[in-house]
Amino acid sequence: MHEKRYPKGYFISHGMVVGLPLGIPIGIVLDMIAIGPLIGLAFGAGIGTYLEKKKNPNPLQLAPEDEIQRKRIILALSGFFLLGILAFIALLMMTDGM
């Protein structure tokens, strides 16, 4: 039987996408709304890494152009995420001062 192959990082990205919304309720329960999505991302990345090793031992290699595009997207999303965290901290500091 022919085993289906996926691109490199396929299961990791899907795990993170599933983990993010699952982490939001965790953050609400822990009364740390900003930390919940981080917990979900870490949890999803861990599960995605496990699935990547188990179900995708011989991944399809990306073309160099696709690899560069993927790195740019990750960098842009990381920047937006960092700006969101900084804005959240600034709002917390403004409300604590009043």
C-alpha positions in Angstrom: 0.0 0.0 0.0 1.3 3.4 -1.0 1.8 5.7 2.0 0.6 9.3 1.6 3.3 12.0 1.9 2.8 15.5 3.2 5.0 18.6 3.0 7.6 19.2 5.7 5.9 20.8 8.8 2.4 19.9 7.7 1.3 18.3 11.0 3.1 20.8 13.2 1.2 23.7 11.6 -2.1 21.9 11.9 -1.5 21.0 15.5 -0.8 24.7 16.3 -3.9 25.8 14.5 -6.0 23.4 16.6 -4.1 24.2 19.8 -4.6 27.9 19.6 -8.4 28.0 20.1 -8.2 25.2 22.7 -5.7 27.3 24.7 -8.1 30.3 25.0 -10.5 28.6 27.4 -7.5 27.4 29.4 -6.4 31.0 29.8 -9.8 32.1 30.8 -10.0 29.3 33.5 -6.5 30.2 34.8 -7.5 33.9 34.7 -4.5 34.6 32.4 -6.2 35.3 29.0 -2.9 36.3 27.3 -1.1 33.1 28.4 -3.9 30.7 27.3 -3.2 30.9 23.6 0.6 30.4 24.2 -0.2 27.3 26.2 -2.5 26.0 23.4 0.2 26.8 20.7 2.9 24.9 22.7 0.5 22.0 23.3 -0.5 21.9 19.6 3.2 22.1 18.5 4.0 19.2 20.7 1.2 17.0 19.3 2.1 18.2 15.8 5.7 17.2 16.2 4.7 13.8 17.5 2.4 13.3 14.5 5.0 14.6 12.1 7.5 12.0 13.2 4.9 9.2 13.3 2.9 9.8 10.1 5.3 11.8 7.9 8.8 10.1 8.2 9.7 11.0 4.6 8.2 14.5 4.0 8.0 16.2 0.7 10.7 18.9 0.4 9.5 22.4 -0.4 10.8 24.4 -3.3 13.3 27.1 -2.2 10.7 29.8 -3.2 8.1 28.2 -1.0 10.5 27.9 1.9 11.3 31.6 1.7 7.6 32.5 1.6 6.9 30.3 4.6 9.7 32.0 6.6 8.4 35.4 5.7 4.8 34.5 6.8 6.1 33.1 10.1 8.2 36.2 10.7 5.2 38.5 9.9 2.9 36.6 12.2 5.4 36.5 14.9 5.8 40.3 14.6 2.0 40.8 14.8 1.8 38.5 17.8 4.6 40.4 19.6 2.9 43.7 18.9 -0.3 42.3 20.4 1.5 41.2 23.5 3.2 44.6 23.9 -0.1 46.4 23.4 -1.7 44.2 26.0 1.0 45.0 28.5 0.7 48.7 27.7 -3.0 48.5 28.4 -2.4 46.7 31.6 0.1 49.3 32.7 -2.3 52.2 31.8 -5.2 50.7 33.8 -3.0 49.9 36.8 -1.8 53.6 37.0 -5.4 54.9 37.3 
